[in-house]
Each structure stands twice: as C-alpha cells, then as structure tokens.
Amino acid sequence: MNKRILILFALATFVSYSQKKGVNTVNYGNNPAVGKYLSTRGVKLYYETYGKGEPLLLIHGNGGSIHDMKYQISYFQKYYKVIIADSRSQGKSIDTAETLNYETMADDMNALLDSLHIKSAYVIGWSDGGINGLLLAMRHPEKVKKLVASGANLIPDASVLDPAGVAFITETKKELNAGKQDAATKNTLKLLNMMALEPHISLTDLQKISCPVLVVGGDNDVIKPSHTLQIFENIPQAYLWILPASGHATLQRYKVEFNTKVRDFFSQPFRKISWDDWDK
C-alpha cells in the first residue's frame, strides 16, 4: 500500500469515526444551514440558532464573532435552543455608523429575541458580551431569566483594568491611526474607541438587576479580580466564581468546567446563603 493510499485510508477512517462519535465539524459563525440575517435598528444582524428547548442567548466579546463561542454552542445545544449573533460591526454584522456603544448592542440583542418571539432567555456573555448581558438585564429585565457574565467591567480605566491591557488599546489605536484608513481599519478603531471610553455603569444601576447572576473571572484576568468582586457585591442575587491560573478566556481555557458549572447554575434555584448556613 503506497503513501497516497494510506493517507486516503486514514482520512476515510477519520470521517467514519467522526460520524459515529459525533465529532464536531460544524463551522459555527459560517453555517449556511442555520445562518440568518435580521434587519433591525439600522443594521443587518447575522445570527445562528442551534438545538431545542428553553432559549439561551450567547454574546461574544469585542472584535470577536459567533465562532468564539464554539465550545459553548456545541455543549449547550444539547439542552437548550442556543441563539447567537455577530454583534454589530463584528463578524458578518456590518454597521456603517462611525461610533458604537454598549447600550446599542444590548438593545440589538433585545430586538433579536423579540424577532424570535422569545419573552425571556438564559444569557451567557463574555467580555464585552458580559457588559452587554448586564445592560440587557438592566434595560430589558423581563428578557433575562439568569445571566452569566464572564470578564465584564463597569468602567474603562486603569483602576479596574490591568495597565498592560490599557496600554495595548492605546498603542494599537495609535498604530492604526497612523496607517491607511480603509474600512477595516476604521471599523477596528471604532471597536477600540468604544473599549477605551466605555462602559459607564453605576453601582446603583447594577443593584437594580433582578435576575440571578453568576459573575465569572480569571485570577489573572485583564479585568482585575477586585473589580469582578465589586460587580458581584452589587448584584442582589449573585454568585462569584474566580478561576485559578486563568486569564480573560476562562470559558475557552476551562470549557468543560465552565459549561458544567453554568448548566448547574441555570438548572438549580438560586440559593441565598445566610451566616447560619455555613455548613450547608
């Protein structure tokens, strides 16, 4: 058997094994079988849906796309109807406006749920998606059953962000401003400007969130753990989970632990623990 035949045999064996074992071969974020566009609020919002059951909305981070949440889509579609969009100005959702803010993106997610006739959903947001999830719970409280916010921040300065992260945004903006100003560069600058200037969420507004929230961060996250703790402390019904030896991508680095913990959070009633329940 020559080398070419061996390669073809190995490929055929892998395909057969993948089909039998259900190995994921879906190109999340570029799946024409389920991808659709919603024309809303001045933008064509690209989104995909997977699975059946109670609705679960996933929201990716700045400069990302649907594909970034592939580990969550493949896991949670077995238990929920998973809905995920490319946020405006990212992925396939083109937005020609010169500026962008988090409130606009949170309202986009509300419009997407409305278009699908979904009155309320579980929500997982990562990074900017975590910010959007918090805003969705504040601006449209009826839409959020429970929220997982991973790597979110309330303000955009060095008091809550790692200085290296702030410096990276500043230096990248400087480099891009000095280069050719094509459409892609302008779009990236729009996203960076939003991160540099926003959000501005007050603790008073945070305290109005009525749904249970799981606040997640890494112990070496670009969002300082002290700030993640502050978010947790100002949400009436909240749990806190700081993962060890983890940066900003907790839901990718610890995908198995993250997914199982989040599913447990969604499926169990919120438990308010008093001082005399320390051993329960």
N, C-alpha and C positions, 0 to 999 in steps of 0.2 A: 504494500500500500504506500503510494508516494505521499509527499508532504501536502500537496494540494488536497488530495482525497481525505487525509487526516483532518485538515482544517475544516473541510465541509462536513465531515462526520461529527466533529466536535461542536460545530455550530448547530447542526440539526439536533444533536443530543441536548444542547442547552435550551433550544426553543421548545423542545418536547417537555423538558423538565420544568421550564418556566410556566408552560400552560397547565401542567399537572399541579404544580405547587403554588400557582397564583403569584409568581414573582411580578412585581410592579414594573410595567413597561409603559405606563401612561405618561404622556408629556404634559404634565399639568401646566396650565398657562398658555398652551398652544394645542388645544384639543378641539378640533372642529366638530367632533361628535356632540359636544355639550356646550361649546362656547357660544355666547350670545352678546348682543350689544343693547344697552338701554340708553335711549336719548333722554337726558334729564338735565335740567339746570345748566344748560349751555355746554354740555359735554356728552360724548358718546362713551358710556362706561362699559368696558368689556368685563364680562363675568362668566363663571362656570359653576355648575351645580353637580353634586355627586351624592349618591346614596338616598335613603329614605328614612322617614321618622321625624322626630322633632327638629326644628331648624337650628342650625349652628352657623353663625357668621364668623368667618375668619378675616382678619385685617392685617396686611403685611406692613413692613417698615419703609422708611424713606429711601427712595431710589430703587425699591425692590419691585416685586411682581408676585403674581399668583404662585409661581414656581418655588418661591422661597418657603412656602408653607407646605411643601410636598409631603413631609413626614406626618403632618397633622391631617392633611386631606386623606391620605391612604389609610390612616388609622381610624379616624372618626367617621368616615363614610360608611363603616360597618354598623354604626349605631345611630347616626343622625343624617338628616338631609343637610349636607355641607354646602354653604354658599360662600363664594369668594370672588372678589373683584380686583382688577388692577385699579388702584386708586388713581384719581385724575392726575394727569401729567406723568404717569408712570406705566410701564408695560405697554399694553395696547390701548389704553385710555388716553387719547390725545386731548390736550386742553391748550388753547392758544392764548389764554389770558396771561398778562405779564406778571401777575402776582398770585399767590396761593396762601391759604391759611387753613388751620386745622378744623375750624368750625365748618368751613365749606365742605371738607371731606367727610366729616361726621354726618352732615346733613345729606351728603350723597348716599351714605350707607342707609340712612333712614328712607330715602327715596327708593333705593333698590329693594328694601324689604316691603315697602308699600306696593311696588310694582308686582311683587310676587305674592301679594295678599297675605303677608306674614305679619301678624299682630305683635308677636314677641319672639325673641330668639335668644339662645345662649350665644355668647360672644367671646372670642379669643383675639386679643390684639397684641402685636409685638412691636416694640419700639414706637415709631410714630403711630402704628396701629393701636398700641396701648393708650396713647394720648387720645386718639380718635374714639376708642372704646369708652374712655372716661367721659369724653364730651357727649357721646351718644347717650350714655346713661344719665347725664345731666340735662341735656337738651330735649331728649325724647325718652323719658324714663319708662314709659309703657312698653318700649320696644326691647328692653333688656331684662331677661329672666335672671341670669347670672353672668358675671363678667370675669375674665382672666386678663389682667394687664401685666405684661412682661416687659421690663425695660422702659417704662414710661417716665416722663418728667413733667413737672408743672411750670417751670420757668427755664430760660435758656442760657443761664450764665454759669461762671466757674464755681459758684457756691454749691451747685448741685451736680455739675458735670466734671469729669476728670479733666484737668488742664490740658493734657495731651489731646483729648478729643476736641476741645475748643480751639486749640492751635491748628489742628488738622483742618477744621472747617475754614478757619481764617486763611490759612496758606493755600488751600485748594481754590477758594474764591479768588484770591489774588492771582494765581496762575491762570485760571480760566478767564478772568477779566483782561489779562494781558495777551491772550491768544485770539484766534479767529472766532468771531461771534456768529457762528452758524446756529441753526435751530436747535440742535442737540446741546450745544454749549449753553445757550440761553435757557433751555429747559432745566439743565443741571444747576445752573446758577439760581434759578427760581426756587428749586427744592432746597438748596443750601441756604439761601437767604431766609426761607421760612424757618429752618432749623436754628439759624443764628439769632433770629428776632422773636421767635415764638417757641412754646405757647406762653400764655399768662393766665393760669388757672389759680384762683384764690382758694385758700383752705376753707373759706366759708362756703363756696360753691361745691367743693369736694364733699363737704359734710351733708349736702342735700341728696347725695346718691342713696337711693332707697333699696337697690338690689344687693345681694351678697356679692362680694368681690374677692378674688384670690389675687393678691399682689405679689409678683414674682420678680426676682432679680438675681444677678450673679454677685458673688462676693468680690469679684474683680471687674464688675461691670463699669462701662463708661459713665453710667448713672451711679453716683455714689450710694452705697448701701444706706447711709444715714438719710438720704432723700427718699429712697424706697420705703424706709421705715416711716418717714413722715407722711407719705401717702397713705400707708396702712393705718396709721394712728388717727387719720382724719376722715375715714370712711366708717360709718356707723356699724355696718355688718361686713367685716373683712377678716381674712386670714393673711398671714405673711409667710412667704417661702423664699429664703435666700439659699441658693445652691452653692456648694463649695467648689473651689477650683474652676470657676466659671466666669466668662466674660459676658458680653452682651447677647450672644447667640445661645441662650440657655435651652430654648425649645428645639434647637438642632443638635447641640452637643449632648444634651441629655434627653433625647427624643423619647426614649422608652419610659423613663421615669416621669418626664413631663406629661406625656399623653395619658398614662395610667392615673397619675395624681389628679389631673384635670377631669378625667372622666368620673373619678370618685367624687370630686367636688361638685360636679353637675348632678350626680345621681343621689347624693345624700342631702338631707335637710341641713340648713346652716345651724351650727351649734354654738351658742353663746356660752362661754365658759366663765363662771364666777369663781371667786377666790376659794370657795369651799369645794370646788370640783377638781382640784389639782390632781387627784389620783384617779380620775375617770376618763 
